């Protein structure tokens, strides 16, 4: 089973920026889509941003214009640039990859904490 490892979380003031990274530990091939999810205390996990194998991106409405998802295909590394952070962005952020062709495999990271102070 391939494990994804996130990094880049931390504590930042409102209006600040962070960049999250996600790297697979293990062999991963035919990535179909990579996603960033987040889960705030007491809330369900929500999909924040995604990028397909063709480079098509999508964002949840609350982060549009502030967050940018990108991929380094050579390194299979996923990024999430977060600008204009708000206290409501506080959550544990998880990296997810569906891969192997037709998304037959589904790998997750352990999560990285992002805390935005007001």
Backbone as CSV, one residue per row, in Angstrom:
resi,resn,N_x,N_y,N_z,CA_x,CA_y,CA_z,C_x,C_y,C_z
1,UNK,0.847,-1.188,0.000,0.000,0.000,0.000,0.886,1.242,0.000
2,UNK,0.603,2.170,-0.879,1.379,3.397,-0.982,0.885,4.411,0.043
3,UNK,1.815,4.979,0.781,1.490,5.999,1.768,1.837,7.365,1.198
4,UNK,0.975,8.331,1.412,1.253,9.710,1.035,1.674,10.464,2.278
5,UNK,2.629,11.370,2.128,3.145,12.124,3.267,2.997,13.614,2.986
6,UNK,2.238,14.284,3.855,2.023,15.719,3.717,3.018,16.494,4.585
7,UNK,3.285,17.715,4.175,4.109,18.620,4.979,3.699,20.046,4.655
8,UNK,4.143,20.983,5.488,3.906,22.389,5.210,2.849,23.051,6.068
9,UNK,2.168,22.272,6.890,1.165,22.871,7.760,1.815,23.696,8.862
10,UNK,0.974,24.405,9.601,1.498,25.206,10.690,0.497,26.226,11.164
11,UNK,0.988,27.166,11.961,0.174,28.244,12.516,0.487,29.525,11.765
12,UNK,-0.552,30.202,11.316,-0.379,31.442,10.558,-1.489,32.412,10.936
13,UNK,-1.201,33.685,10.831,-2.227,34.697,11.104,-3.154,34.845,9.907
14,UNK,-4.345,35.296,10.173,-5.307,35.548,9.097,-4.685,36.470,8.053
15,UNK,-4.910,36.117,6.795,-4.326,36.866,5.695,-3.001,36.315,5.220
16,UNK,-2.430,35.405,5.983,-1.140,34.833,5.640,-1.239,33.718,4.617
17,UNK,-0.089,33.096,4.345,-0.002,32.059,3.329,0.742,30.831,3.851
18,UNK,0.384,29.698,3.308,1.110,28.453,3.545,1.112,27.660,2.243
19,UNK,2.125,26.814,2.076,2.127,25.890,0.956,2.278,24.473,1.485
20,UNK,1.300,23.654,1.174,1.327,22.247,1.554,1.935,21.427,0.431
21,UNK,2.646,20.373,0.812,3.218,19.444,-0.155,2.784,18.036,0.200
22,UNK,2.753,17.187,-0.804,2.359,15.784,-0.607,3.229,14.921,-1.520
23,UNK,3.905,13.966,-0.901,4.821,13.096,-1.640,4.443,11.640,-1.389
24,UNK,4.377,10.825,-2.428,4.099,9.402,-2.201,5.352,8.674,-1.751
25,UNK,5.209,7.792,-0.772,6.282,6.886,-0.358,5.945,5.504,-0.899
26,UNK,6.593,5.151,-2.005,6.295,3.912,-2.692,6.071,4.196,-4.164
27,UNK,5.910,3.123,-4.912,5.717,3.252,-6.352,4.253,3.547,-6.634
28,UNK,4.030,4.589,-7.400,2.679,4.988,-7.756,2.663,5.239,-9.251
29,UNK,1.638,4.775,-9.958,1.600,4.920,-11.401,0.188,5.224,-11.861
30,UNK,0.076,5.740,-13.040,-1.199,6.110,-13.656,-2.082,6.850,-12.670
31,UNK,-1.588,7.985,-12.182,-2.403,8.789,-11.277,-3.572,9.371,-12.048
32,UNK,-4.750,9.142,-11.585,-5.951,9.617,-12.262,-6.389,10.987,-11.747
33,UNK,-6.323,11.126,-10.427,-6.664,12.412,-9.830,-5.993,12.504,-8.469
34,UNK,-5.560,13.703,-8.119,-5.024,13.951,-6.786,-5.844,15.058,-6.141
35,UNK,-6.092,14.883,-4.848,-7.013,15.765,-4.145,-6.409,16.262,-2.836
36,UNK,-6.874,17.396,-2.405,-6.683,17.867,-1.037,-8.060,17.909,-0.370
37,UNK,-8.145,17.255,0.767,-9.324,17.310,1.615,-8.941,18.031,2.907
38,UNK,-9.943,18.447,3.648,-9.701,18.987,4.983,-10.846,18.575,5.904
39,UNK,-10.499,18.517,7.179,-11.497,18.184,8.191,-11.270,19.063,9.406
40,UNK,-12.268,19.880,9.697,-12.233,20.731,10.879,-12.869,19.983,12.044
41,UNK,-12.549,20.357,13.272,-13.123,19.667,14.437,-14.644,19.681,14.400
42,UNK,-15.230,18.483,14.573,-16.677,18.374,14.615,-17.357,18.448,13.269
43,UNK,-16.568,18.496,12.197,-17.158,18.594,10.859,-16.731,17.411,10.004
44,UNK,-17.476,17.205,8.933,-17.138,16.129,8.000,-15.954,16.543,7.131
45,UNK,-15.243,15.539,6.645,-14.150,15.804,5.722,-14.726,16.345,4.421
46,UNK,-14.106,17.411,3.898,-14.604,17.989,2.659,-13.486,18.068,1.631
47,UNK,-13.885,17.947,0.374,-12.943,18.070,-0.734,-12.661,19.551,-0.975
48,UNK,-11.387,19.920,-0.943,-10.994,21.313,-1.097,-10.598,21.618,-2.532
49,UNK,-9.753,20.763,-3.100,-9.246,21.011,-4.448,-8.821,19.698,-5.072
50,UNK,-8.872,19.643,-6.398,-8.465,18.436,-7.101,-7.797,18.804,-8.422
51,UNK,-6.942,17.906,-8.896,-6.307,18.068,-10.200,-6.261,16.702,-10.871
52,UNK,-6.752,16.640,-12.101,-6.797,15.371,-12.819,-5.485,15.102,-13.536
53,UNK,-5.385,13.908,-14.118,-4.192,13.535,-14.876,-4.003,14.435,-16.081
54,UNK,-5.063,15.104,-16.502,-4.984,16.007,-17.646,-4.765,17.448,-17.223
55,UNK,-4.589,17.665,-15.915,-4.316,19.013,-15.427,-5.533,19.866,-15.177
56,UNK,-6.693,19.266,-15.207,-7.916,20.024,-14.940,-8.082,20.170,-13.429
57,UNK,-8.273,21.394,-12.990,-8.394,21.658,-11.555,-9.817,22.044,-11.187
58,UNK,-10.126,21.826,-9.924,-11.437,22.205,-9.408,-11.276,22.546,-7.936
59,UNK,-12.105,23.471,-7.454,-12.015,23.947,-6.087,-13.395,24.060,-5.467
60,UNK,-13.454,23.871,-4.165,-14.682,24.178,-3.475,-14.846,25.703,-3.445
61,UNK,-16.080,26.159,-3.437,-16.347,27.587,-3.603,-15.629,28.452,-2.565
62,UNK,-15.508,27.966,-1.353,-14.972,28.805,-0.273,-13.486,29.122,-0.431
63,UNK,-12.775,28.401,-1.310,-11.338,28.652,-1.464,-10.990,29.192,-2.849
64,UNK,-11.957,29.295,-3.720,-11.680,29.791,-5.079,-11.095,31.190,-5.027
65,UNK,-10.026,31.384,-5.801,-9.352,32.676,-5.827,-8.298,32.829,-4.750
66,UNK,-8.263,31.903,-3.786,-7.277,31.987,-2.701,-6.303,30.814,-2.717
67,UNK,-6.786,29.624,-3.070,-5.958,28.416,-3.070,-5.633,28.005,-4.504
68,UNK,-4.454,27.430,-4.681,-4.055,26.909,-5.984,-3.461,25.517,-5.810
69,UNK,-4.031,24.546,-6.516,-3.511,23.182,-6.492,-2.630,22.990,-7.718
70,UNK,-1.518,22.285,-7.525,-0.621,22.025,-8.652,0.099,20.712,-8.429
71,UNK,0.655,20.197,-9.511,1.345,18.908,-9.467,2.666,18.994,-10.198
72,UNK,3.698,18.398,-9.628,4.958,18.193,-10.324,4.941,16.744,-10.787
73,UNK,4.629,16.537,-12.058,4.441,15.169,-12.555,5.713,14.344,-12.473
74,UNK,6.853,14.986,-12.652,8.115,14.250,-12.617,8.376,13.666,-11.234
75,UNK,7.899,14.360,-10.207,8.147,13.905,-8.836,6.895,13.317,-8.193
76,UNK,5.796,13.314,-8.936,4.519,12.869,-8.353,4.211,13.629,-7.066
77,UNK,4.610,14.875,-7.028,4.392,15.695,-5.831,3.211,16.616,-6.066
78,UNK,2.385,16.715,-5.055,1.201,17.560,-5.101,1.396,18.743,-4.161
79,UNK,0.927,19.912,-4.590,1.041,21.112,-3.775,-0.326,21.765,-3.591
80,UNK,-0.434,22.524,-2.509,-1.592,23.390,-2.326,-1.067,24.717,-1.790
81,UNK,-1.083,25.728,-2.637,-0.704,27.073,-2.226,-1.934,27.750,-1.664
82,UNK,-1.838,28.179,-0.407,-2.978,28.783,0.260,-2.634,30.221,0.622
83,UNK,-3.339,31.147,0.012,-3.155,32.569,0.276,-4.408,33.156,0.903
84,UNK,-4.281,34.287,1.534,-5.433,34.928,2.131,-6.157,34.031,3.120
85,UNK,-5.397,33.335,3.951,-5.994,32.354,4.862,-6.927,33.019,5.864
86,UNK,-7.984,32.294,6.184,-9.004,32.762,7.122,-9.107,31.781,8.291
87,UNK,-9.581,32.239,9.431,-9.732,31.301,10.565,-10.574,30.082,10.217
88,UNK,-11.542,30.233,9.338,-12.384,29.098,8.959,-11.666,28.081,8.080
89,UNK,-10.440,28.390,7.660,-9.620,27.410,6.936,-8.907,26.465,7.892
90,UNK,-8.999,26.732,9.188,-8.354,25.878,10.175,-8.908,24.463,10.090
91,UNK,-8.008,23.490,9.919,-8.417,22.094,9.751,-7.168,21.238,9.608
92,UNK,-7.390,19.937,9.636,-6.346,19.002,9.217,-6.531,18.775,7.719
93,UNK,-5.465,18.951,6.973,-5.502,18.812,5.521,-4.890,17.469,5.126
94,UNK,-5.625,16.748,4.270,-5.223,15.419,3.838,-4.996,15.397,2.333
95,UNK,-3.961,14.686,1.944,-3.676,14.446,0.541,-4.283,13.085,0.149
96,UNK,-4.799,13.013,-1.053,-5.419,11.774,-1.545,-5.051,11.583,-3.009
97,UNK,-4.790,10.353,-3.382,-4.510,10.035,-4.780,-5.326,8.826,-5.196
98,UNK,-5.962,8.936,-6.326,-6.648,7.792,-6.945,-5.828,7.454,-8.187
99,UNK,-5.365,6.206,-8.267,-4.363,5.890,-9.285,-4.479,4.446,-9.727
100,UNK,-3.636,4.103,-10.676,-3.604,2.743,-11.187,-4.474,2.531,-12.403
101,UNK,-4.989,3.617,-12.968,-5.916,3.476,-14.085,-7.316,3.217,-13.560
102,UNK,-8.262,4.017,-13.986,-9.647,3.908,-13.506,-9.754,4.000,-11.986
103,UNK,-8.788,4.688,-11.379,-8.804,4.933,-9.925,-8.989,3.655,-9.119
104,UNK,-8.310,2.606,-9.502,-8.477,1.323,-8.797,-7.835,1.352,-7.420
105,UNK,-6.825,2.220,-7.235,-6.178,2.343,-5.941,-6.493,3.722,-5.345
106,UNK,-6.552,3.768,-4.028,-6.940,4.987,-3.314,-6.015,5.130,-2.118
107,UNK,-5.115,6.105,-2.160,-4.127,6.288,-1.094,-4.343,7.618,-0.381
108,UNK,-4.053,7.610,0.915,-4.247,8.797,1.748,-2.995,9.088,2.558
109,UNK,-2.869,10.340,2.949,-1.843,10.722,3.898,-2.416,10.789,5.298
110,UNK,-1.534,11.046,6.260,-1.925,11.115,7.666,-2.509,12.475,8.027
111,UNK,-2.251,13.477,7.187,-2.794,14.802,7.446,-1.764,15.744,8.039
112,UNK,-1.962,17.026,7.769,-1.117,18.072,8.345,-2.029,19.179,8.869
113,UNK,-1.732,19.648,10.065,-2.589,20.625,10.716,-2.308,22.036,10.190
114,UNK,-3.368,22.732,9.843,-3.293,24.144,9.474,-4.167,24.913,10.457
115,UNK,-3.551,25.874,11.137,-4.283,26.686,12.109,-4.123,28.152,11.747
116,UNK,-5.243,28.839,11.575,-5.226,30.251,11.202,-5.802,31.049,12.363
117,UNK,-4.999,31.933,12.914,-5.443,32.744,14.043,-6.005,34.070,13.542
118,UNK,-6.963,34.580,14.287,-7.616,35.839,13.880,-6.891,37.050,14.442
